[in-house]
Amino acid sequence: MSGQFDFCSYGKKVLDTELQALEKIRHYIDSSFSQACELILHCQGKVIVMGMGKSGHIGRKIAATLASTGTPAFFVHPGEASHGDLGMIKKNDVVIAISNSGEATEILALLPVIKRLGIALISVTGKPESSMAKMAQVHLQVTVDKEACPLNLAPTSSTTATLVMGDAVAIAVMEARGFTADDFALSHPGGALGRKLLLRIADVMHSGELLPMIEEHASIKDALLEISHKGLGMTAIVDHNQQLRGIFTDGDLRRLLDNHVDIHNTSIGTVMSTNPRTISPQLLAAEGLKLMEDNKINGLLVTENNQLVGALNMHDLLKAGVM
């Protein structure tokens, strides 16, 4: 049976159905959407997201997206809320209640208490005439024509529409809040995103005794020893005040040897590459990676006011998890 069934065609059919659902909910981005965003943006407490079953799974994702984009938010299971967890919800909070039917009994049982406390309520349902929609301060409609499930039973198009509506709210509020890449990184310090967004050149560069540098009157042989000793595949060339004069790399050495240059008696200052690519220690390590990739080089010298303060190469960025 499986050998005859066209899984790819059916998979595309599912995607087409869900894409049609998303196209429809574009029309629900209206004044109610703006009101919901305003409530969340100006919330003095936390945003609490509720949902049962599949709507609960979507609610957890929406709460996580809000939290990671600058809006304090968490998910509360409606069943647990009715047995004590409702105490976590305070007057200055905003509740987002999710139910495709708008009639989830576990959530409806909580709404009188939420309303009595004066807590702002945003409902997200596929039924604008439902109980939850009518009781909410703001209702976000996510009606879809049909589920991608051939029985029209398993939540598929409806959960996708709800998730995307939640993303739209979270990102619109994020933009209005002026949430920056640095803010995002601070909420993701342990992951790859955090490393890319938080690490600066100063955090990964070699400095002090580990910094390869040699004065311009030294010989090519001395430069070769410095490159070998420091292990970065290059050395900076400086004057007596440690002002950067140039750079000499493994590649430069190979080209010189091809030309039979006397490495013992030729000064490095006569063969170094002048005006090397440099970067500030305060810039992001990700910016250093882009500079190397754009210029097809494997290392960078780090300077402040042309004063050499560090050096790094691609291996340092790889080791730090920036690439």
C-alpha positions as CSV (number, residue, x, y, z in Angstrom):
1,M,0.0,0.0,0.0
2,S,2.7,2.5,1.1
3,G,4.6,1.8,-2.1
4,Q,1.6,2.9,-4.2
5,F,0.6,5.9,-2.1
6,D,1.9,9.3,-3.3
7,F,3.0,10.8,0.0
8,C,4.6,13.8,-1.7
9,S,1.4,14.8,-3.5
10,Y,-0.6,14.5,-0.4
11,G,1.9,16.4,1.7
12,K,1.7,19.2,-0.8
13,K,-2.1,19.1,-0.6
14,V,-1.8,19.6,3.2
15,L,0.5,22.5,2.7
16,D,-1.9,24.1,0.2
17,T,-4.8,23.7,2.6
18,E,-2.9,25.4,5.4
19,L,-1.6,28.1,3.2
20,Q,-5.1,28.9,2.2
21,A,-6.0,29.1,5.9
22,L,-3.1,31.6,6.5
23,E,-4.2,33.7,3.6
24,K,-7.7,33.9,5.1
25,I,-6.5,35.1,8.5
26,R,-4.7,38.0,6.9
27,H,-8.1,39.6,6.9
28,Y,-8.4,39.3,10.6
29,I,-5.4,41.5,11.2
30,D,-7.6,44.5,11.9
31,S,-8.5,47.0,14.7
32,S,-8.9,44.1,17.2
33,F,-5.4,43.0,16.4
34,S,-4.1,46.5,17.2
35,Q,-6.0,46.6,20.4
36,A,-4.6,43.2,21.5
37,C,-1.0,44.5,20.7
38,E,-1.6,47.7,22.7
39,L,-2.9,45.7,25.7
40,I,0.3,43.5,25.6
41,L,2.7,46.4,25.0
42,H,1.4,48.4,27.9
43,C,0.9,45.5,30.3
44,Q,2.4,46.4,33.6
45,G,2.5,42.7,34.7
46,K,2.9,39.5,32.8
47,V,1.1,37.9,29.9
48,I,-0.5,34.6,30.8
49,V,-1.4,32.2,27.9
50,M,-4.0,29.5,28.4
51,G,-5.3,26.6,26.2
52,M,-6.4,23.0,26.4
53,G,-5.2,20.1,24.3
54,K,-3.6,21.1,21.0
55,S,-4.5,24.8,21.7
56,G,-2.4,24.4,24.9
57,H,0.6,23.2,22.9
58,I,0.2,26.3,20.6
59,G,-0.2,28.5,23.7
60,R,3.1,27.3,25.2
61,K,4.8,28.2,21.9
62,I,3.2,31.7,21.9
63,A,4.1,32.3,25.5
64,A,7.7,31.3,24.7
65,T,7.9,33.6,21.7
66,L,6.5,36.5,23.7
67,A,9.0,35.9,26.5
68,S,12.0,35.7,24.1
69,T,11.0,38.9,22.4
70,G,10.8,41.2,25.4
71,T,7.3,40.5,26.8
72,P,7.3,38.7,30.2
73,A,5.0,35.7,29.5
74,F,4.3,32.2,30.6
75,F,1.8,29.4,30.0
76,V,-0.7,28.3,32.7
77,H,-2.7,25.1,32.2
78,P,-6.4,25.9,32.8
79,G,-6.9,22.7,34.7
80,E,-4.1,23.5,37.1
81,A,-5.3,27.1,37.3
82,S,-8.6,26.0,38.8
83,H,-6.8,24.1,41.5
84,G,-4.5,26.9,42.7
85,D,-2.4,28.1,39.8
86,L,-4.9,31.0,39.2
87,G,-3.1,32.6,42.2
88,M,-0.2,33.4,39.8
89,I,-2.4,35.8,37.8
90,K,-2.6,39.3,39.2
91,K,-4.6,42.4,38.4
92,N,-2.0,44.1,36.1
93,D,-1.6,40.9,34.0
94,V,-3.1,40.2,30.6
95,V,-4.6,36.8,29.8
96,I,-4.6,35.2,26.3
97,A,-7.1,32.4,26.2
98,I,-7.0,30.1,23.2
99,S,-9.7,27.7,22.0
100,N,-10.8,27.0,18.4
101,S,-14.4,26.4,19.5
102,G,-14.3,29.2,22.1
103,E,-16.2,26.8,24.4
104,A,-13.4,25.1,26.4
105,T,-15.1,24.4,29.7
106,E,-11.9,24.5,31.7
107,I,-11.2,28.0,30.5
108,L,-14.8,29.2,30.7
109,A,-14.8,28.2,34.4
110,L,-12.0,30.6,35.0
111,L,-13.3,33.6,33.2
112,P,-15.7,34.9,35.9
113,V,-12.8,35.1,38.3
114,I,-10.5,36.8,35.7
115,K,-13.3,39.3,34.9
116,R,-14.0,40.0,38.5
117,L,-10.3,40.8,39.2
118,G,-10.4,43.2,36.3
119,I,-7.7,41.4,34.3
120,A,-7.6,42.2,30.6
121,L,-8.7,39.2,28.5
122,I,-7.7,38.5,24.9
123,S,-9.5,35.5,23.4
124,V,-8.2,33.7,20.3
125,T,-10.9,31.5,18.7
126,G,-12.4,30.4,15.4
127,K,-15.9,31.3,16.5
128,P,-16.6,35.0,16.9
129,E,-20.0,34.2,18.4
130,S,-18.6,31.8,21.0
131,S,-18.7,32.4,24.8
132,M,-15.0,33.1,25.1
133,A,-15.2,35.6,22.2
134,K,-18.1,37.5,23.8
135,M,-16.5,37.6,27.3
136,A,-13.2,38.9,26.1
137,Q,-12.1,42.5,26.1
138,V,-10.5,41.8,22.7
139,H,-11.2,38.9,20.4
140,L,-8.7,37.7,17.7
141,Q,-10.5,35.6,15.1
142,V,-8.6,32.6,13.5
143,T,-11.5,31.0,11.6
144,V,-10.4,28.5,8.9
145,D,-12.6,26.9,6.2
146,K,-11.3,23.4,6.9
147,E,-8.7,21.3,8.6
148,A,-5.9,19.7,6.6
149,C,-7.1,16.4,8.1
150,P,-9.2,14.6,5.6
151,L,-11.8,13.9,8.3
152,N,-11.8,17.6,9.2
153,L,-11.3,16.6,12.8
154,A,-7.6,16.7,13.8
155,P,-6.5,20.3,14.6
156,T,-4.2,21.2,11.7
157,S,-5.1,24.3,9.8
158,S,-6.7,25.8,12.9
159,T,-3.6,25.3,15.1
160,T,-1.3,26.7,12.3
161,A,-3.5,29.8,12.0
162,T,-3.5,30.3,15.8
163,L,0.3,29.9,16.0
164,V,0.8,32.4,13.1
165,M,-1.6,34.9,14.7
166,G,0.4,34.6,18.0
167,D,3.7,35.2,16.1
168,A,2.2,38.2,14.4
169,V,1.2,39.7,17.8
170,A,4.5,38.9,19.4
171,I,6.7,40.3,16.6
172,A,4.5,43.4,16.2
173,V,4.8,44.1,19.9
174,M,8.5,43.4,19.8
175,E,8.9,46.0,17.0
176,A,6.8,48.6,18.9
177,R,8.9,48.0,22.0
178,G,12.2,48.7,20.1
179,F,13.5,45.2,21.1
180,T,17.1,44.9,19.8
181,A,19.4,42.1,18.8
182,D,21.4,42.6,22.1
183,D,18.1,42.3,24.1
184,F,17.4,39.1,22.2
185,A,20.8,37.7,23.0
186,L,20.5,38.5,26.7
187,S,17.5,36.1,26.8
188,H,19.3,33.4,24.9
189,P,22.8,33.5,26.5
190,G,23.4,29.7,26.4
191,G,22.6,29.1,22.7
192,A,24.2,29.6,19.4
193,L,22.2,32.8,18.9
194,G,23.5,34.2,22.2
195,R,27.1,33.5,21.2
196,K,26.6,35.1,17.8
197,L,24.9,38.2,19.3
198,L,26.8,38.7,22.5
199,L,30.4,37.7,21.9
200,R,32.6,40.6,21.0
201,I,36.0,40.6,19.3
202,A,37.6,41.4,22.7
203,D,36.2,38.1,24.0
204,V,37.9,35.9,21.5
205,M,41.0,37.7,20.4
206,H,44.6,36.8,21.4
207,S,46.3,39.5,23.4
208,G,49.4,40.1,25.6
209,E,52.0,37.3,25.4
210,L,49.8,35.4,22.9
211,L,49.7,38.2,20.4
212,P,52.0,37.6,17.4
213,M,53.9,40.8,16.6
214,I,57.4,41.8,15.6
215,E,59.1,45.2,14.8
216,E,59.6,46.1,11.2
217,H,63.4,46.0,11.3
218,A,63.4,42.3,12.3
219,S,64.3,39.7,9.7
220,I,61.9,37.4,7.8
221,K,63.3,34.5,9.7
222,D,62.3,36.3,13.0
223,A,58.8,36.8,11.6
224,L,58.6,33.1,10.7
225,L,59.6,32.1,14.2
226,E,56.9,34.4,15.7
227,I,54.3,32.9,13.4
228,S,55.2,29.4,14.4
229,H,55.4,30.2,18.1
230,K,52.0,32.0,18.3
231,G,50.2,29.7,16.0
232,L,47.8,32.1,14.2
233,G,49.3,31.8,10.7
234,M,50.3,35.5,10.7
235,T,52.2,38.2,12.7
236,A,51.6,41.9,13.0
237,I,54.4,44.3,12.1
238,V,54.7,47.3,14.5
239,D,56.9,50.2,15.3
240,H,58.6,50.8,18.7
241,N,55.3,52.3,20.0
242,Q,53.3,49.2,18.9
243,Q,51.6,51.2,16.2
244,L,50.5,48.9,13.4
245,R,52.7,49.0,10.3
246,G,51.6,45.9,8.4
247,I,51.0,42.1,8.5
248,F,52.9,39.1,7.3
249,T,51.1,35.7,6.8
250,D,51.9,32.1,5.9
251,G,50.7,32.9,2.4
252,D,53.2,35.8,2.1
253,L,56.0,33.5,3.2
254,R,55.2,30.9,0.6
255,R,55.2,33.5,-2.1
256,L,58.6,34.9,-0.9
257,L,60.1,31.4,-0.9
258,D,59.0,30.9,-4.4
259,N,61.0,34.0,-5.3
260,H,64.1,32.8,-3.4
261,V,64.2,35.7,-1.0
262,D,66.9,35.6,1.6
263,I,64.9,35.2,4.9
264,H,68.0,35.7,7.1
265,N,69.1,39.1,5.9
266,T,65.9,40.7,4.5
267,S,63.9,42.8,6.9
268,I,60.2,42.1,7.4
269,G,59.4,45.7,6.8
270,T,60.4,45.5,3.2
271,V,58.1,42.6,2.3
272,M,55.1,43.0,4.7
273,S,51.6,43.7,3.5
274,T,50.6,47.3,4.4
275,N,47.1,48.5,5.2
276,P,45.9,45.1,6.6
277,R,42.3,44.6,7.5
278,T,41.7,45.5,11.1
279,I,38.7,45.5,13.5
280,S,37.8,47.2,16.8
281,P,37.8,45.0,19.9
282,Q,34.3,46.4,20.8
283,L,32.6,45.1,17.6
284,L,30.7,41.8,17.6
285,A,32.6,38.6,16.8
286,A,30.0,38.0,14.1
287,E,31.1,41.2,12.4
288,G,34.6,39.9,12.4
289,L,33.5,36.7,10.7
290,K,31.7,38.7,8.0
291,L,34.7,40.9,7.4
292,M,36.9,37.8,7.0
293,E,34.4,36.1,4.7
294,D,33.8,39.2,2.6
295,N,37.6,39.7,2.1
296,K,38.4,36.0,1.8
297,I,41.0,36.2,4.6
298,N,41.6,33.9,7.6
299,G,42.7,36.3,10.2
300,L,42.3,39.9,11.5
301,L,44.3,42.3,13.6
302,V,42.6,44.2,16.3
303,T,43.4,47.8,16.8
304,E,42.4,50.9,18.8
305,N,43.6,54.2,17.3
306,N,46.0,52.1,15.1
307,Q,47.5,50.6,18.3
308,L,47.7,46.9,18.1
309,V,45.8,45.2,20.9
310,G,44.9,41.7,19.5
311,A,44.6,39.2,16.7
312,L,42.3,36.4,15.8
313,N,41.6,33.9,13.1
314,M,38.8,31.7,11.7
315,H,39.7,28.9,14.1
316,D,39.0,31.2,17.1
317,L,35.6,32.0,15.8
318,L,34.8,28.4,15.1
319,K,36.0,27.4,18.6
320,A,33.8,30.1,20.2
321,G,30.7,28.8,18.3
322,V,30.3,32.0,16.2
323,M,30.3,30.0,12.9
